């Protein structure tokens, strides 16, 4: 089975919008083992669109079109495809009712041109649009399939997931399921070393993706049924967790700050932050999660030594002897903010974000993170090698991870 | 003059990477008035690539190809195009020397396969690659042009800007120049009202772009020479500045926090921040600019009332009488942090980021920003209508803008 993808819209040819639909469809089709040999973009121009569809049908079993299903005169995909395969367009009362309802709930009235969206080529199956007015269509003729999808990416993706996936499952005879394990504190090369052999499998597959200082492992299985696919993933997930379980912080759709806030709420623990080089980035990340006000108390951005002394009570001698960027000062900052704020956990971050301010002994990227909890305090050293923004972000992410480990009682025993 | 764009690479058909090159080229060509009638993606497959180039040449004067110029066996663009137009590939000693130099400065050694990148179709002009090893190529035959560009977006863009633009200028007989005016505190509809008539022009054009809480106005002129283009832009820039000069904060490539930090450094003024709903976002934005340590003193994230009282000296009665989200508390926070930190300018931010915490009197999105300067203090009210993250970001951007206006002596006279 192979496919081609045609994106329709003059706005694409003008570069006004990026063709993310093609990438999404390519990824999805690749996952089902469907070969995509070509993709193209055509403007809102009937004869060029017609030629593009003809050419695609001459090479592929399935042709996916996105865009051009709207109510305006330049939305021509429906008409062009119907004409090419000699199908009449018939007004579909059910679709029209749905469009009318869609407008009603939004307190708007459909206009005459919306009726075009209720025209269906004879014999075509309608693909429901749960996010907009333009229904999709599935036409079949002489062993070839044409799928018409709307252009707006969120409508297209929702329709693909709910309406096209069942068609692909039927056509390929296989069902696809995947699981995501979220990992913090492991690089791609380390992942390859730990789990490289597990990544060689064809089905299920295991693939790592690095993303914003973190990594996700995606396990994907292809089988005849969803149950079989789920069952196939279990052994590989178990094996992966045996090897790297301590760095897996969550599964599925979430992120590190959400997990941290949820854990703090569950345990009823509060946190306060004293930041130098990250300058509020940690406080911002924690409070990015709605409801964080129940666990976040106070943050102090102590960019200067005087602030560290006056507001956090970091002893002057400590700053003199060890310098502001030192494990001693990170610990004093963590303890200081916990006491000032009356918080259960105190975090102190001090480091050199760069690009200036480094020295041979204390290079750019050197960061100490102090953690105070239950009258104990520890400092952790990090050496980042990124830009100023990357180093700051890395420090924030690592601080979040240290809070997570503290709450999980992995650090202070 | 019209063009087609072909992106080469199986990784595109698998959806592993997004085809940003096509969008970039589309935008650039549209600016020169070149019509792009079609775009396509083909894999690393010689016969399909050959067919795609033939088809594009049958419809367009200029064909732009990206990708497939690397040193490995599946990089076939150079060979395929040479064969299609019956050109021999000749080893180019100059290119080879450049590749060898490129490797030398990176302390690496070119391998035998890199020699393929020094093969040039007879009669082709070489387009210099200043960011990588693969040179681009320009071939001309029977009034048709083929341009080969590398796949990595930063290499492709740099080559386009420096090597292709002169070709386009020659072919279209026109030179394109543009200027950017950065605006804060004006929405798109307001821009349309103020400057809508200026946007109707065909040459020069004036176009507004909303981006991250800000707006830029881009003036673009097409002329026979750069001098003419620059001269054509002057009247429209002058007229625009006459109308909206007070909201223009910079021209060219920069951003609001950089402008703010530069202004503070110039005037030798320091700033300190007290943040509630933005929780460190303002401190982070200011210190995002390298060198900010000379002007940023202290930040306090006062998420709870006790923190506002204890660390900022906000009177308990004020919080009781007016509530934490009030102009009175914003002013007290601004004054408090300026005194605690010994800073010239103090900023206090208090508001309801949402999604919870709103009431009919104080809805989600209500934010007060207090500014203390020269023993005076003022508060400004904002009503944002975004998500939690958008409201926080809007508050930070507006606070930056208030600092800018303070330093420019527009606010405290």
Interface residues (C-beta under 8 A of the other chain):
Chain A: X12 X13 X14 X15 X16 X17 X18 X19 X20 X22 X23 X24 X25 X26 X27 X28 X29 X30 X36 X37 X38 X39 X40 X41 X42 X43 X45 X48 X52 X55 X273 X275 X278 X279 X280 X281 X282 X283 X284 X286 X287 X288 X290 X291 X293 X296 X297 X298 X299 X300 X301 X302 X303 X304 X306 X307 X310 X311 X340 X341 X342 X354 X355 X356 X357 X388 X389 X392
Chain B: X12 X13 X14 X15 X16 X17 X18 X19 X20 X22 X23 X24 X25 X26 X27 X28 X29 X30 X36 X37 X38 X39 X40 X41 X42 X43 X45 X48 X52 X55 X273 X275 X278 X279 X280 X281 X282 X283 X284 X286 X287 X288 X290 X291 X292 X293 X296 X297 X298 X299 X300 X301 X302 X303 X304 X306 X307 X310 X311 X340 X341 X342 X354 X355 X356 X357 X388 X389 X392
